[in-house]
Amino acid sequence: MVLKTALTEAVGIQYPIIQGGMHYVGYAELAAAVSNAGGLGIITALTQPNPAALKAEIQKCKKMTAKPFGVNITLLPVGAKPDFEGIVRVVIEEGIKVVETAGRNPGQIIKKLKENGIYVIHKCVSVRHALTAERMGADMISMDGFECGGHPGEEDVGNWVLLAKAGKVLKIPFVASGGCGTGAQLAAAIAMGGCGINCGTRFMATKEAPIHDNIKKALIEGDERSTTLVLRTLRNTERVYKNETALKVKSIEEKNPGQIEPIYPYLRGENYRKSFQETGDVKSSVWSCGQVMGLIDDAPTCAVLCKRIADEAEVAIRRTQAALSKL
C-alpha cells in the first residue's frame, strides 16, 4: 500500500511523516537522514546562533541529501530576540521550499514566505490558532496536542479532541503532532481527517540524531509519566524530562510565580546544549521531550523507523478495512 496524502503530494516525500523542529537536535545530520528515509527532515533555525550559521547548516544538509527538507522558525519568548528577518532571508536565498512555523502570531513571516513560493506548515496547539493561521495563508496545519514535548500552550487539549475538531473545521490539510511515534497513530490521524504525523521526540531516539547516547537511553527507559511541566505561571509552559533540575525549577516557580529571574539559571539554553552535545548528563539541565516516551523502545535508524511507521499504519488500515468487510 502506498500512503499518498495531501502531505506527501504537497512536499514530494514518500511517507507522510515530518521530523519537527527541535532545539539542539534539528541539525543537518538528522534532517538529511529523515529526508533520505522518505520523510520530511527539518532544520531548526533557532538552534543556529545567527543567519550565517543557518545558511551554512542548510548548505551542509544539501550535501547530505537530494530529497526535500525544510526549516523550522519558532516564534516564542527567548533571551535575545532572534534575527527573524535574516533567518527568512536565508531561507529564501537558499531555495528552501517548505517552512514549519510555530509559536506566536506568524502573520508577517507567513506573508513573506508565501510571496516567495514557500509552502508553510504552521504548528499550533489550538484550533482557534489554526483557523487564524489558515486565514493568514498557511498551507497546512500541524495540530500539536498537549502530549507534545516543548511548548504545548496553555489550553491543555489532547489530540483525541484536537484532531477531531480540526477535521471538522479546517479547510486546509493538517497533520497530527504531539505524542506521535507509531504507525497505528498515523492510521488514526488519517482516520480523523489528517494527512500525516509530525514526530519530534521519537526522532531523538534514532541512530542519526546528533545528541548524546545517554539522552537516547533516557528516552528508551522512560515512559509516558517521565515528563513534567515548567513555566506554567509565566504562561510559557514547557513539557520537559522529569529530572531533579526540572523538579527544582517547579519548586522555585511555585514560590515565585510569574518570575523568570529565580529560575533562569537552570533554564539557560547552554545547559541544555551541553547535556545534548557534550556531557550526556540527563539530570543537570531542563530539556524538552514528550509523552511519546511511553512508546519508545529502541533507537533505530531513521530509515528503519520511517518504514516501520508506514508498515504499521498499513496493517492498522487493512485491519479496519477487514472489520468493515464483515459488516
The 8 nearest C-alpha neighbors of each residue, nearest first, counted from 0:
[[1, 2, 313, 310, 3, 309, 317, 314],
 [2, 0, 3, 13, 14, 313, 309, 4],
 [3, 1, 4, 0, 14, 15, 309, 13],
 [2, 4, 1, 7, 8, 5, 15, 14],
 [5, 3, 6, 7, 194, 8, 2, 15],
 [4, 6, 8, 7, 194, 9, 172, 3],
 [7, 5, 9, 4, 8, 194, 15, 10],
 [8, 6, 12, 4, 11, 15, 9, 10],
 [7, 9, 5, 11, 6, 10, 4, 3],
 [10, 8, 6, 7, 11, 5, 118, 12],
 [9, 11, 7, 8, 12, 6, 67, 97],
 [12, 10, 7, 8, 9, 67, 13, 6],
 [11, 13, 7, 37, 14, 38, 10, 39],
 [12, 14, 37, 7, 38, 15, 11, 2],
 [13, 15, 38, 16, 37, 12, 7, 2],
 [16, 14, 195, 7, 6, 196, 38, 194],
 [15, 17, 38, 196, 14, 195, 197, 39],
 [18, 16, 197, 39, 38, 19, 198, 196],
 [19, 17, 198, 40, 199, 197, 41, 39],
 [20, 18, 199, 198, 197, 17, 41, 21],
 [19, 21, 43, 71, 25, 41, 42, 18],
 [22, 20, 25, 24, 43, 23, 19, 199],
 [21, 23, 24, 46, 25, 43, 20, 45],
 [24, 22, 46, 272, 25, 21, 275, 26],
 [25, 23, 21, 22, 26, 209, 210, 208],
 [24, 26, 42, 43, 21, 20, 23, 22],
 [27, 25, 42, 28, 24, 29, 30, 43],
 [26, 28, 60, 30, 29, 31, 56, 42],
 [29, 27, 31, 26, 30, 32, 207, 209],
 [28, 30, 32, 208, 31, 27, 207, 26],
 [40, 29, 31, 41, 27, 33, 32, 28],
 [30, 32, 34, 64, 29, 28, 33, 27],
 [33, 31, 29, 35, 34, 30, 36, 301],
 [34, 32, 40, 36, 30, 38, 35, 31],
 [33, 35, 38, 40, 39, 31, 37, 36],
 [34, 36, 32, 33, 37, 31, 64, 66],
 [37, 35, 302, 33, 34, 38, 301, 32],
 [38, 36, 13, 34, 35, 14, 12, 33],
 [39, 37, 34, 16, 14, 33, 17, 12],
 [38, 40, 17, 34, 68, 18, 33, 16],
 [39, 30, 41, 34, 68, 33, 18, 31],
 [40, 42, 69, 30, 70, 68, 20, 18],
 [43, 41, 70, 25, 26, 30, 71, 27],
 [44, 42, 71, 25, 20, 46, 45, 70],
 [43, 45, 46, 72, 47, 71, 53, 42],
 [46, 44, 47, 43, 48, 72, 22, 73],
 [47, 45, 22, 44, 23, 43, 48, 25],
 [46, 48, 45, 53, 49, 44, 52, 50],
 [49, 47, 52, 46, 45, 50, 53, 51],
 [48, 50, 52, 51, 47, 53, 82, 81],
 [51, 49, 53, 86, 52, 85, 54, 89],
 [52, 50, 54, 53, 49, 55, 89, 48],
 [53, 51, 55, 54, 50, 49, 47, 56],
 [54, 52, 50, 56, 55, 51, 47, 57],
 [53, 55, 51, 57, 52, 56, 89, 50],
 [54, 56, 52, 58, 53, 57, 59, 51],
 [57, 55, 59, 53, 58, 54, 27, 52],
 [56, 58, 60, 54, 59, 55, 53, 61],
 [57, 59, 61, 55, 60, 56, 54, 62],
 [60, 58, 56, 62, 57, 61, 55, 27],
 [61, 59, 27, 63, 57, 62, 58, 31],
 [60, 62, 58, 63, 59, 64, 57, 65],
 [61, 63, 59, 60, 64, 58, 65, 57],
 [64, 62, 60, 61, 31, 59, 65, 28],
 [65, 63, 66, 31, 61, 62, 35, 60],
 [64, 66, 61, 67, 63, 62, 35, 34],
 [65, 67, 64, 34, 35, 68, 12, 31],
 [68, 66, 34, 39, 65, 11, 69, 10],
 [69, 67, 40, 39, 41, 34, 66, 30],
 [68, 70, 41, 97, 98, 40, 95, 42],
 [69, 71, 42, 98, 41, 43, 99, 44],
 [70, 72, 99, 43, 20, 44, 100, 98],
 [73, 71, 100, 44, 99, 101, 70, 74],
 [72, 74, 101, 102, 100, 75, 71, 45],
 [75, 73, 102, 103, 101, 72, 76, 105],
 [74, 76, 102, 73, 103, 77, 101, 235],
 [77, 75, 78, 74, 80, 235, 79, 103],
 [76, 78, 79, 75, 80, 81, 74, 268],
 [79, 77, 80, 76, 81, 267, 268, 263],
 [78, 80, 77, 81, 76, 82, 48, 45],
 [79, 81, 77, 78, 82, 76, 83, 75],
 [82, 80, 83, 79, 45, 49, 77, 86],
 [81, 83, 85, 84, 86, 80, 49, 50],
 [84, 82, 86, 85, 81, 87, 72, 80],
 [83, 85, 87, 86, 82, 88, 108, 81],
 [84, 86, 88, 82, 83, 87, 50, 89],
 [85, 87, 83, 50, 89, 88, 84, 82],
 [88, 86, 90, 84, 89, 85, 83, 91],
 [87, 89, 85, 91, 86, 90, 92, 84],
 [90, 88, 92, 86, 91, 87, 93, 54],
 [91, 89, 87, 93, 88, 95, 92, 86],
 [90, 92, 88, 94, 89, 93, 95, 87],
 [93, 91, 89, 94, 90, 88, 95, 87],
 [94, 92, 90, 91, 95, 89, 54, 57],
 [93, 95, 91, 92, 96, 90, 89, 117],
 [96, 94, 90, 93, 97, 91, 69, 117],
 [95, 97, 117, 118, 94, 69, 98, 116],
 [98, 96, 118, 69, 117, 95, 119, 70],
 [99, 97, 70, 119, 69, 71, 120, 100],
 [98, 100, 71, 120, 121, 119, 70, 72],
 [101, 99, 121, 72, 73, 71, 122, 98],
 [102, 100, 73, 122, 121, 74, 123, 72],
 [103, 101, 74, 75, 73, 123, 104, 100],
 [102, 104, 74, 105, 75, 101, 73, 123],
 [103, 105, 106, 102, 74, 107, 132, 101],
 [106, 104, 108, 107, 109, 103, 100, 74],
 [107, 105, 109, 108, 104, 135, 110, 132],
 [106, 108, 110, 109, 105, 111, 104, 112],
 [107, 109, 111, 110, 105, 106, 112, 87],
 [110, 108, 112, 106, 111, 107, 105, 113],
 [111, 109, 107, 113, 108, 112, 106, 114],
 [112, 110, 114, 108, 109, 113, 107, 115],
 [111, 113, 109, 115, 117, 114, 110, 108],
 [112, 114, 116, 115, 110, 117, 111, 109],
 [115, 113, 111, 112, 116, 110, 117, 109],
 [114, 116, 113, 112, 117, 111, 91, 110],
 [117, 115, 113, 114, 112, 118, 96, 91],
 [116, 118, 96, 112, 113, 97, 115, 119],
 [117, 119, 97, 96, 138, 98, 116, 120],
 [120, 118, 98, 137, 138, 97, 99, 121],
 [119, 121, 139, 99, 140, 138, 98, 100],
 [122, 120, 100, 140, 99, 101, 141, 119],
 [121, 123, 141, 101, 140, 142, 100, 143],
 [124, 122, 142, 143, 125, 129, 101, 141],
 [123, 125, 143, 142, 144, 152, 151, 126],
 [126, 124, 128, 127, 123, 129, 161, 142],
 [125, 127, 129, 128, 165, 130, 161, 124],
 [128, 126, 130, 129, 125, 131, 132, 124],
 [127, 129, 131, 125, 126, 130, 132, 123],
 [130, 128, 126, 132, 127, 131, 133, 123],
 [129, 131, 133, 127, 128, 132, 126, 134],
 [130, 132, 128, 134, 133, 129, 135, 127],
 [133, 131, 135, 129, 134, 130, 137, 128],
 [132, 134, 130, 137, 136, 131, 135, 129],
 [135, 133, 131, 132, 136, 130, 137, 129],
 [136, 134, 132, 133, 106, 137, 131, 109],
 [135, 137, 133, 134, 138, 132, 109, 110],
 [136, 138, 133, 119, 132, 139, 135, 120],
 [139, 137, 119, 120, 118, 136, 171, 140],
 [138, 140, 120, 172, 173, 137, 171, 121],
 [141, 139, 173, 121, 120, 122, 142, 174],
 [140, 142, 122, 174, 173, 121, 176, 175],
 [143, 141, 175, 176, 123, 140, 124, 122],
 [142, 144, 176, 124, 177, 123, 141, 122],
 [143, 145, 158, 157, 177, 146, 147, 124],
 [144, 146, 157, 151, 155, 147, 156, 177],
 [147, 145, 178, 177, 144, 290, 289, 157],
 [177, 148, 146, 289, 178, 145, 144, 151],
 [289, 147, 149, 288, 238, 287, 239, 150],
 [148, 150, 237, 287, 238, 288, 151, 147],
 [149, 151, 237, 152, 236, 238, 148, 235],
 [152, 150, 145, 147, 124, 149, 237, 236],
 [153, 151, 150, 154, 236, 124, 235, 155],
 [152, 154, 155, 234, 236, 151, 235, 231],
 [153, 155, 156, 152, 125, 124, 151, 145],
 [156, 154, 145, 153, 157, 152, 151, 144],
 [157, 155, 145, 154, 144, 161, 158, 160],
 [158, 156, 144, 145, 159, 161, 160, 146],
 [157, 159, 144, 161, 160, 162, 156, 145],
 [158, 160, 157, 161, 162, 163, 144, 156],
 [161, 159, 163, 158, 162, 157, 164, 156],
 [160, 162, 158, 164, 163, 159, 157, 165],
 [163, 161, 165, 164, 158, 160, 159, 166],
 [162, 164, 166, 160, 165, 161, 191, 159],
 [163, 165, 167, 166, 161, 162, 160, 168],
 [166, 164, 162, 167, 168, 169, 163, 126],
 [165, 167, 192, 163, 164, 168, 162, 169],
 [168, 166, 164, 165, 169, 163, 192, 170],
 [167, 169, 165, 166, 164, 170, 130, 126],
 [170, 168, 165, 171, 166, 167, 130, 172],
 [169, 171, 168, 172, 133, 166, 167, 130],
 [170, 172, 169, 139, 138, 173, 133, 140],
 [173, 171, 139, 140, 194, 193, 5, 170],
 [174, 172, 140, 193, 139, 141, 194, 171],
 [173, 175, 195, 141, 193, 196, 194, 142],
 [174, 176, 196, 142, 141, 197, 188, 195],
 [177, 175, 143, 197, 142, 196, 141, 179],
 [147, 176, 178, 144, 143, 146, 179, 145],
 [177, 179, 291, 146, 147, 290, 289, 176],
 [180, 178, 198, 177, 176, 291, 181, 184],
 [179, 181, 201, 198, 291, 178, 294, 184],
 [182, 180, 308, 184, 183, 179, 185, 311],
 [181, 183, 308, 312, 311, 185, 184, 309],
 [182, 184, 186, 312, 185, 181, 315, 311],
 [185, 183, 187, 182, 181, 186, 188, 179],
 [184, 186, 182, 188, 187, 183, 312, 196],
 [185, 187, 312, 183, 189, 184, 188, 316],
 [188, 186, 184, 190, 189, 185, 183, 191],
 [189, 187, 193, 185, 191, 190, 186, 184],
 [188, 190, 193, 186, 192, 191, 187, 194],
 [189, 191, 187, 188, 192, 186, 193, 185],
 [192, 190, 188, 189, 163, 193, 187, 166],
 [191, 193, 166, 189, 190, 188, 194, 163],
 [194, 192, 189, 174, 188, 173, 191, 195],
 [193, 195, 174, 4, 189, 5, 6, 173],
 [196, 194, 15, 174, 16, 193, 185, 175],
 [195, 197, 175, 174, 16, 176, 185, 17],
 [196, 198, 17, 176, 19, 18, 16, 175],
 [199, 197, 18, 179, 19, 201, 17, 180],
 [198, 200, 19, 201, 202, 18, 21, 197],
 [199, 201, 203, 202, 288, 289, 198, 148],
 [202, 200, 203, 199, 180, 204, 198, 295],
 [203, 201, 204, 200, 205, 199, 198, 18],
 [202, 204, 200, 201, 208, 205, 215, 199],
 [205, 203, 298, 215, 202, 201, 218, 208],
 [206, 204, 298, 299, 300, 208, 202, 207],
 [205, 207, 300, 299, 208, 298, 204, 301],
 [208, 206, 205, 29, 209, 300, 28, 32],
 [207, 209, 29, 205, 203, 210, 206, 24],
 [210, 208, 207, 24, 29, 28, 211, 26],
 [211, 209, 275, 276, 208, 212, 24, 214],
 [210, 212, 279, 275, 213, 214, 276, 215],
 [211, 213, 215, 214, 216, 210, 279, 217],
 [214, 212, 216, 279, 215, 211, 217, 281],
 [215, 213, 217, 216, 212, 211, 281, 279],
 [214, 216, 204, 212, 218, 213, 217, 219],
 [215, 217, 213, 219, 214, 218, 212, 220],
 [218, 216, 214, 220, 215, 219, 221, 213],
 [217, 219, 215, 221, 216, 220, 292, 214],
 [220, 218, 216, 296, 295, 217, 221, 297],
 [219, 221, 217, 218, 216, 222, 296, 292],
 [222, 220, 218, 219, 225, 217, 292, 293],
 [293, 223, 221, 292, 224, 225, 220, 290],
 [222, 224, 293, 290, 292, 225, 291, 221],
 [225, 223, 222, 226, 290, 293, 221, 227],
 [224, 226, 222, 241, 223, 221, 240, 227],
 [227, 225, 240, 241, 239, 224, 238, 290],
 [226, 228, 241, 239, 238, 240, 229, 225],
 [229, 227, 238, 237, 239, 236, 231, 230],
 [228, 230, 237, 231, 236, 249, 238, 227],
 [231, 229, 236, 233, 235, 232, 237, 234],
 [230, 232, 236, 234, 233, 229, 235, 228],
 [233, 231, 257, 256, 234, 230, 252, 235],
 [232, 234, 257, 230, 235, 231, 258, 236],
 [235, 233, 231, 232, 236, 230, 153, 152],
 [234, 236, 233, 230, 231, 237, 152, 150],
 [237, 235, 231, 230, 234, 150, 229, 152],
 [236, 238, 150, 149, 229, 228, 239, 230],
 [239, 237, 228, 149, 148, 227, 287, 150],
 [240, 238, 287, 288, 286, 226, 227, 237],
 [239, 241, 226, 288, 286, 242, 287, 225],
 [242, 240, 226, 227, 225, 245, 239, 246],
 [243, 241, 245, 282, 244, 240, 246, 281],
 [242, 244, 246, 245, 247, 282, 241, 283],
 [243, 245, 247, 246, 242, 283, 284, 248],
 [244, 246, 248, 247, 242, 285, 243, 241],
 [247, 245, 249, 243, 248, 244, 250, 242],
 [246, 248, 244, 250, 245, 249, 243, 251],
 [247, 249, 245, 251, 246, 250, 262, 252],
 [250, 248, 246, 252, 247, 251, 229, 253],
 [251, 249, 247, 253, 248, 252, 246, 254],
 [252, 250, 248, 254, 253, 249, 255, 247],
 [251, 253, 255, 249, 256, 254, 250, 248],
 [254, 252, 250, 251, 255, 256, 249, 232],
 [253, 255, 251, 252, 256, 250, 249, 258],
 [256, 254, 252, 253, 258, 251, 257, 261],
 [257, 255, 252, 232, 258, 253, 254, 233],
 [256, 258, 233, 232, 255, 259, 252, 230],
 [259, 257, 256, 260, 255, 261, 233, 252],
 [258, 260, 262, 263, 261, 257, 233, 252],
 [259, 261, 263, 262, 258, 264, 255, 257],
 [262, 260, 259, 263, 258, 251, 264, 255],
 [263, 261, 260, 259, 264, 265, 248, 266],
 [262, 264, 266, 260, 265, 259, 261, 267],
 [265, 263, 266, 262, 267, 261, 260, 270],
 [266, 264, 263, 262, 267, 284, 285, 248],
 [267, 265, 263, 264, 285, 268, 262, 284],
 [268, 266, 269, 270, 264, 265, 263, 271],
 [269, 267, 271, 270, 272, 266, 273, 285],
 [268, 270, 272, 271, 267, 273, 266, 274],
 [271, 269, 273, 268, 284, 272, 267, 274],
 [270, 272, 268, 269, 274, 284, 273, 286],
 [271, 273, 269, 275, 270, 274, 276, 23],
 [274, 272, 277, 276, 270, 275, 271, 278],
 [275, 273, 279, 278, 280, 271, 272, 276],
 [276, 274, 210, 272, 211, 273, 279, 277],
 [275, 277, 273, 210, 272, 274, 211, 278],
 [278, 276, 273, 274, 279, 275, 211, 272],
 [277, 279, 274, 280, 273, 276, 275, 211],
 [278, 280, 274, 211, 213, 275, 281, 277],
 [281, 279, 274, 278, 282, 283, 213, 214],
 [280, 282, 279, 283, 214, 274, 213, 284],
 [283, 281, 242, 280, 284, 243, 244, 285],
 [282, 284, 244, 280, 281, 285, 274, 270],
 [285, 283, 270, 271, 282, 244, 286, 265],
 [284, 286, 245, 266, 244, 271, 239, 240],
 [287, 285, 239, 271, 240, 284, 288, 149],
 [286, 288, 239, 149, 148, 238, 240, 285],
 [287, 289, 148, 239, 200, 240, 149, 238],
 [148, 290, 288, 147, 291, 200, 146, 178],
 [289, 291, 223, 292, 146, 178, 293, 147],
 [290, 292, 178, 293, 289, 294, 223, 179],
 [293, 291, 222, 290, 295, 294, 223, 218],
 [222, 292, 294, 223, 291, 295, 290, 221],
 [293, 295, 292, 291, 296, 180, 222, 181],
 [296, 294, 292, 219, 293, 297, 291, 201],
 [295, 297, 219, 294, 298, 220, 293, 292],
 [298, 296, 295, 219, 299, 204, 205, 216],
 [297, 299, 205, 204, 206, 300, 215, 296],
 [300, 298, 205, 206, 297, 303, 304, 301],
 [299, 301, 206, 303, 302, 205, 304, 207],
 [300, 302, 304, 303, 33, 305, 36, 205],
 [301, 303, 36, 300, 305, 304, 306, 33],
 [304, 302, 300, 306, 301, 305, 307, 299],
 [303, 305, 301, 307, 302, 306, 299, 308],
 [304, 306, 308, 302, 307, 303, 301, 309],
 [307, 305, 309, 303, 308, 304, 310, 302],
 [306, 308, 304, 310, 305, 309, 303, 311],
 [307, 309, 182, 311, 305, 181, 306, 310],
 [308, 310, 312, 306, 307, 311, 182, 305],
 [311, 309, 307, 313, 312, 308, 306, 314],
 [312, 310, 182, 314, 308, 313, 309, 307],
 [313, 311, 182, 186, 315, 309, 183, 310],
 [312, 314, 310, 316, 311, 315, 317, 309],
 [315, 313, 311, 317, 312, 316, 318, 310],
 [316, 314, 312, 318, 313, 317, 183, 311],
 [315, 317, 313, 319, 318, 314, 312, 186],
 [316, 318, 320, 314, 319, 315, 321, 313],
 [319, 317, 321, 315, 316, 320, 314, 322],
 [320, 318, 322, 316, 317, 321, 323, 315],
 [319, 321, 317, 323, 322, 318, 316, 324],
 [322, 320, 318, 324, 319, 323, 317, 325],
 [321, 323, 319, 320, 325, 324, 318, 326],
 [324, 322, 320, 325, 321, 326, 319, 318],
 [325, 323, 321, 322, 326, 320, 319, 318],
 [326, 324, 323, 322, 321, 320, 319, 318],
 [325, 323, 324, 322, 321, 320, 319, 318]]
